[in-house]
Amino acid sequence: MQAKPYLQAGAFEIVDESLQGSFDVESMKKAALMAIRCVERDASTRPTIAQVLAQLKEAYSVQLSFLAAYGHGS
């Protein structure tokens, strides 16, 4: 994964600049950190699909709250 070093360093330069201000940083962080876990070399340390889904649902919920708070939601 090309973005892995950036994510592990806490840098979110992988996010398209045109998206700035349209997403919650914590939501993006949750999704990005799950992506890192999914590409671990050791398969036994990778999350199950249930764990991935739970984390992404949590990130989505955070994002929805952000959108509602800042008037971006419909």
Contacts in CASP RR format, 6 or more apart in sequence:
PFRMAT RR
TARGET T0000
AUTHOR 0000-0000-0000
METHOD contacts of the structure
MODEL  1
MQAKPYLQAGAFEIVDESLQGSFDVESMKKAALMAIRCVERDASTRPTIA
QVLAQLKEAYSVQLSFLAAYGHGS
1 35 0 8 1.000
1 36 0 8 1.000
1 39 0 8 1.000
3 14 0 8 1.000
3 32 0 8 1.000
3 35 0 8 1.000
4 36 0 8 1.000
4 39 0 8 1.000
6 12 0 8 1.000
6 13 0 8 1.000
6 14 0 8 1.000
7 14 0 8 1.000
7 32 0 8 1.000
7 33 0 8 1.000
7 35 0 8 1.000
7 36 0 8 1.000
8 36 0 8 1.000
12 25 0 8 1.000
12 28 0 8 1.000
12 29 0 8 1.000
12 32 0 8 1.000
14 32 0 8 1.000
15 23 0 8 1.000
15 28 0 8 1.000
22 72 0 8 1.000
23 63 0 8 1.000
23 66 0 8 1.000
24 62 0 8 1.000
24 63 0 8 1.000
24 65 0 8 1.000
24 66 0 8 1.000
26 62 0 8 1.000
27 59 0 8 1.000
27 60 0 8 1.000
27 62 0 8 1.000
27 63 0 8 1.000
27 66 0 8 1.000
28 59 0 8 1.000
30 55 0 8 1.000
30 56 0 8 1.000
30 58 0 8 1.000
30 59 0 8 1.000
30 62 0 8 1.000
31 55 0 8 1.000
31 56 0 8 1.000
31 59 0 8 1.000
34 47 0 8 1.000
34 52 0 8 1.000
34 55 0 8 1.000
34 56 0 8 1.000
34 59 0 8 1.000
37 45 0 8 1.000
37 46 0 8 1.000
37 47 0 8 1.000
38 46 0 8 1.000
38 47 0 8 1.000
38 52 0 8 1.000
39 46 0 8 1.000
40 46 0 8 1.000
47 55 0 8 1.000
64 73 0 8 1.000
66 72 0 8 1.000
67 73 0 8 1.000
END
